[in-house]
């Protein structure tokens, strides 16, 4: 397993060692010991799985406020996605900056996202599946969203008319949200 640092403190792109032959391939999608040895000491408590039937489906930008904020380990297991994070940690030198990474079954990449980030993704293919681990259980009272098209953040999704839920269409701009990551 290889970890590649990003411009964000604590965010890593993870490339597993893939063993392949004429039959197909195998890799460890999660190994707590290997992650701990690499410096990621997060203990995950819940797995989530999302299916998206259409290309250009956008989900996000989502997060849970403190004290129920979540670290995530994300991956795409069918289709392809553009995975996007936004640093919402006010004291961070990368506050309000974003990062996009393409995740797919072909590249086997995963992204580790610590607490303090909003997260979203755009499907780049129909029938895309997205799976992720979180270190805190879902908490409705802490569940938050910010607008995927917030001009202050300026994410280039690469799609003019994404398919978006009503919840995400009416999410507040960052300046109007009650995000509480210090």
C-alpha positions as CSV (number, residue, x, y, z in Angstrom):
1,X,0.0,0.0,0.0
2,X,1.4,3.4,-1.0
3,X,0.3,6.7,0.4
4,X,0.7,9.9,-1.6
5,X,0.5,13.2,0.2
6,X,-1.8,15.9,-1.2
7,X,-1.7,19.7,-0.7
8,X,-3.9,19.2,2.3
9,X,-2.5,18.2,5.7
10,X,-3.8,14.7,6.5
11,X,-5.3,13.9,3.1
12,X,-3.8,11.0,1.2
13,X,-4.3,9.2,-2.1
14,X,-3.9,5.5,-1.3
15,X,-2.7,3.0,-4.0
16,X,-3.0,-0.6,-2.9
17,X,-0.7,-3.3,-4.2
18,X,-2.7,-5.2,-6.8
19,X,-1.9,-8.8,-7.6
20,X,-3.1,-9.8,-11.0
21,X,-3.0,-12.7,-13.4
22,X,-5.0,-14.2,-16.3
23,X,-7.9,-14.8,-13.9
24,X,-8.2,-11.2,-12.7
25,X,-6.8,-9.4,-9.7
26,X,-6.8,-9.2,-5.9
27,X,-5.9,-6.4,-3.4
28,X,-6.5,-5.5,0.2
29,X,-9.1,-2.7,0.2
30,X,-8.6,-2.1,3.9
31,X,-5.8,-3.1,6.3
32,X,-5.9,-1.3,9.6
33,X,-2.4,-2.3,10.5
34,X,-0.9,-1.1,7.2
35,X,-2.7,2.3,7.6
36,X,-1.6,2.7,11.2
37,X,2.0,2.0,10.1
38,X,1.6,4.7,7.5
39,X,0.4,7.1,10.1
40,X,-3.4,6.9,9.7
41,X,-4.8,5.8,13.1
42,X,-8.5,6.3,12.4
43,X,-10.8,3.5,13.6
44,X,-13.8,3.1,11.3
45,X,-17.2,2.2,12.6
46,X,-19.6,2.3,9.6
47,X,-19.4,1.4,5.9
48,X,-21.6,3.2,3.3
49,X,-22.3,2.2,-0.3
50,X,-24.0,4.4,-2.9
51,X,-25.2,3.4,-6.4
52,X,-25.7,6.0,-9.1
53,X,-27.6,4.9,-12.2
54,X,-26.7,8.0,-14.4
55,X,-23.6,9.7,-15.5
56,X,-23.3,13.3,-14.2
57,X,-25.0,12.6,-10.8
58,X,-23.6,14.9,-8.3
59,X,-23.7,14.2,-4.5
60,X,-22.4,16.9,-2.1
61,X,-21.0,18.8,-0.6
62,X,-21.6,17.0,2.7
63,X,-20.1,16.8,6.2
64,X,-21.1,16.4,9.8
65,X,-20.4,19.2,12.2
66,X,-18.4,18.7,15.4
67,X,-18.8,16.7,17.7
68,X,-19.9,14.2,15.1
69,X,-17.5,15.1,12.3
70,X,-16.3,12.2,10.2
71,X,-13.0,11.0,8.7
72,X,-13.6,9.0,5.5
73,X,-11.8,6.4,3.5
74,X,-13.5,6.5,0.0
75,X,-13.3,4.5,-3.2
76,X,-15.2,3.8,-6.4
77,X,-16.0,0.1,-7.1
78,X,-17.9,0.5,-10.4
79,X,-18.0,3.2,-13.1
80,X,-15.9,6.2,-12.3
81,X,-16.2,9.3,-10.2
82,X,-14.7,12.7,-9.7
83,X,-14.2,12.9,-6.0
84,X,-14.0,16.4,-4.5
85,X,-13.1,17.6,-1.0
86,X,-13.1,21.2,0.4
87,X,-11.0,22.2,3.4
88,X,-13.4,23.8,6.0
89,X,-10.9,24.0,8.8
90,X,-10.8,27.8,9.5
91,X,-7.3,27.7,11.0
92,X,-5.9,25.7,8.0
93,X,-3.6,27.4,5.5
94,X,-5.7,25.6,2.8
95,X,-9.0,26.8,4.1
96,X,-11.7,26.9,1.3
97,X,-9.4,25.2,-1.2
98,X,-10.6,22.1,-3.0
99,X,-9.1,19.0,-4.5
100,X,-10.5,16.7,-7.2
101,X,-9.3,13.1,-7.8
102,X,-10.7,10.6,-10.3
103,X,-11.4,7.3,-8.6
104,X,-12.3,4.1,-10.5
105,X,-12.0,0.3,-10.3
106,X,-9.3,0.5,-12.9
107,X,-6.9,2.7,-10.8
108,X,-8.0,1.1,-7.5
109,X,-7.2,4.4,-5.7
110,X,-8.8,5.4,-2.4
111,X,-8.7,8.8,-0.7
112,X,-8.3,9.2,3.1
113,X,-10.1,12.4,4.2
114,X,-9.7,13.5,7.8
115,X,-12.3,15.4,9.8
116,X,-12.9,19.0,8.8
117,X,-13.6,18.6,5.1
118,X,-16.8,18.8,3.0
119,X,-17.0,15.9,0.5
120,X,-18.8,15.3,-2.8
121,X,-18.5,13.5,-6.0
122,X,-19.7,13.5,-9.6
123,X,-20.3,10.3,-11.5
124,X,-18.3,10.1,-14.8
125,X,-20.0,7.0,-16.0
126,X,-23.5,5.4,-15.6
127,X,-23.9,2.7,-13.0
128,X,-21.2,4.1,-10.7
129,X,-20.8,2.7,-7.2
130,X,-19.1,4.6,-4.4
131,X,-18.1,3.0,-1.1
132,X,-16.7,4.6,2.0
133,X,-15.8,4.0,5.6
134,X,-16.5,6.6,8.3
135,X,-15.1,6.9,11.9
136,X,-18.3,8.3,13.4
137,X,-21.9,7.1,13.1
138,X,-24.4,9.1,11.0
139,X,-26.0,11.9,13.2
140,X,-29.0,13.7,11.7
141,X,-28.5,16.7,14.0
142,X,-25.0,17.2,12.8
143,X,-25.6,16.5,9.1
144,X,-24.8,19.5,6.9
145,X,-24.3,20.5,3.3
146,X,-22.9,23.4,1.4
147,X,-23.6,24.4,-2.2
148,X,-21.7,22.4,-4.8
149,X,-21.6,25.5,-6.9
150,X,-20.6,28.0,-4.3
151,X,-18.7,30.7,-6.2
152,X,-16.5,31.5,-3.2
153,X,-15.1,28.0,-3.5
154,X,-15.2,27.7,-7.3
155,X,-15.1,24.0,-7.9
156,X,-14.7,23.0,-11.5
157,X,-16.9,19.9,-11.7
158,X,-16.5,19.6,-15.5
159,X,-20.3,19.4,-15.9
160,X,-22.8,22.2,-16.6
161,X,-26.0,20.5,-15.6
162,X,-25.4,17.8,-13.0
163,X,-28.2,15.7,-11.6
164,X,-28.6,17.0,-8.1
165,X,-30.9,16.1,-5.2
166,X,-33.3,18.8,-3.9
167,X,-31.3,18.8,-0.6
168,X,-28.1,19.7,-2.4
169,X,-29.8,22.3,-4.7
170,X,-31.0,24.3,-1.6
171,X,-27.9,23.8,0.5
172,X,-26.5,27.1,1.9
173,X,-23.4,28.8,0.6
174,X,-20.4,28.4,2.9
175,X,-20.7,32.0,4.2
176,X,-24.3,31.2,5.3
177,X,-23.6,27.8,6.8
178,X,-23.0,27.0,10.5
179,X,-19.9,24.9,9.8
180,X,-18.0,24.6,13.1
181,X,-14.5,23.3,12.2
182,X,-11.9,25.4,14.0
